[in-house]
Amino acid sequence: MSIDLKQLKYFLAVAEEKSFSRAAERLHISQPPLSQQIMKLEAELGVKLFARTTRSFELTVAGRALMNEAAELLAKMRMTIDTVRQIDRGEVGRLRVGIVGSAMWGPIPSLLEQFQSQYPRVTWTLHEFGPTVQYDALRARQIDVGFWREPKLDENDLKNDNLRQELCFRENVCVAVNEHHPLAKREAIELTDIADEPMLTLALDKSAFPRYLIGCCVNAGFQPAIFQEASEPQTLLAMVGAGLGVTLMPETTSRIGWPGVVFLPIRTNPPSANLYITYATTDDAPVVRAFLNILRPPARE
């Protein structure tokens, strides 16, 4: 049996119009090929779909049954085609976003809000991982995009793992000190001003970012005295608020009021806390394309 959607479309037009001539006009075809398609459909099904007399034109019982089924089938097909096109445009699907915690203090929430507004049928989830875990998750296709900070990854390593990394938001590092610290009264400081201070840092074995910051201190002329390491930025800021030391943080951290903490810009050659997005190059995922299209206009400099 070979029945195509065109035959069902033609049959439905005749059934609804109750006239071959009116159905032909509706379909923008001549009447003979329409009649031929209906006859072919009846032959394929082995039933009569229309009861024709010189004065009447009615659907048979089989014709009425097919009319209902055909209407549902064509409606479902239209919905399927529409859904497929929406998926291709990135309007339907899911997006798994990896982030480092400090990224949520910056532009990421507004970016997600814009994405939610433009693509309301996309389901997205956040996965708060460190850069190393995100990298592995990207390679294993457990997340679709990942956000983390400096330093930028080696291009050869990215290429070998079929990943691409792009700068999306520029940001500098500032110094967080206790509100009673002598430096807290200044408008800006030099990085060397904290050379003799107890340094609080994110865990050096969990991310390249804190190691990069230590390297910036060394390049500025001093080896910081690391007092404590922690896994979360808020833990470091709580210790700063208690007067246990100083720490280096992305400037957007200062948007949140941290009790007992003052954030100071670095005057000369501040380390960068640039935020990068990383994603797979082998998967042409429409939802990822849609997300990147929102991100790129304000991101590229």
Secondary structure, 3 states (H helix, E strand, C coil): CCCCHHHHHHHHHHHHHCCHHHHHHHHCCCHHHHHHHHHHHHHHHCCCCEEECCCCEEECHHHHHHHHHHHHHHHHHHHHHHHHHHHHCCCCEEEEEEECHHHHHCCHHHHHHHHHHHCCCEEEEEEECCHHHHHHHHHCCCCCEEEEECCCCCHHHHHHCCEEEEEEECCEEEEEEECCCHHHHCCCECHHHHCCCEEEEECCCCCHHHHHHHHHHHHHCCCCEEEEEECCHHHHHHHHHCCCCEEEEEHHHHHCCCCCEEEEEECCCCCECCEEEEEECCCCCHHHHHHHHHHHHHHCC
